[in-house]
Amino acid sequence: MADGCLFYYITDRSQFRGDESNRRRALLAKIAEAAQWGVDYIQLREKDLTARELENLAREVVATVRQGSASTRVLINSRTDIALATEADGVHLRADDISPADVRRILQTVHPQPTRHFALAVSCHSNEDVVRADVEAVDFAVFAPVFGKSRVPESKATGIEALREASRGKIPVLALGGVSVENAASCLDAGAAGVAGMRLFQDNKIADVVRALRAA
């Protein structure tokens, strides 16, 4: 199962050192590294940026990925408009965002005859969320927090059994929340289609992460 593990890198430039210019350079370098090593999806999740700033960064991210990989796909967090404006590959919807049906209506208006697939991913925190996502026919769900949140120690973990139940549906489910190289195999054993994370990719050499999980 690890051979088919999906990798989902969620960005957070605030984790890099230095001023804003240095953090952006470090982020783009990490994104280039992710594309080089076959990370399947990169979710641009820089929530503190203005719409214009996010759009400009997204254009740089899309260009960086296109140069490094024909298969890595860029998803923009929440902002369908920016995803479309920058020719990103899709959007990641949080629980309080517009619905997948609304996104599809926007896509139909903007691109009545699309030439490529626009990916829809959603955040899920329970099996009921995953069932709803299945009905809404999204591409995959990101289920969290499996092991809690590393930056929010008091957050309650959903646990492996909840992940196992959520992974029994039709759509792929990716595990998020405290996932590490050491515990990722247990997520895959529970039926997850892959793993998602910020620190998993930003705190490690992506080549090491990919090799370790594919060999698990």
C-alpha angles and dihedrals in degrees: 000000000000090000088067096041113141117223120211118185116197112198128227113168091184088078091066122086128248136034125324093275092052093045092053092049090049091048093051090048091052091048090051088050090050092051091047092054097046104258103173101214136019116196112203101215108168098143097173094065125097117244091259093048092048091049092052092048091046091055090054091047094049091048091048093051094045090055093050107037142019093202108041111100127208119219123188118220111247097324110106090169093057092044089056095042093052096039092241118166099248149316136269113220124207121211091263096046127098115289126266087247090058090050091052091051089053091049091050090053095047099036111021089172106031119198095205140027117269107212122225120200126174137198114241130186102177141027088256089059090052092049089052091048089052091053089048088054097230119169096245145336129236107216119204157232095001096161097015126262118299091211093045105046093180093058114116115245118227090213136216096285092056089049090050091053092046091050094059093081130090101262123074114260122205121202118235134173123068092354112160138172087261098053102029093092090063089056092052091046088054090058103266113151091218148326134272131195152136105218092033087070104023097049095046140047103268091219089060092049094049094046094046095050095043089053094046 
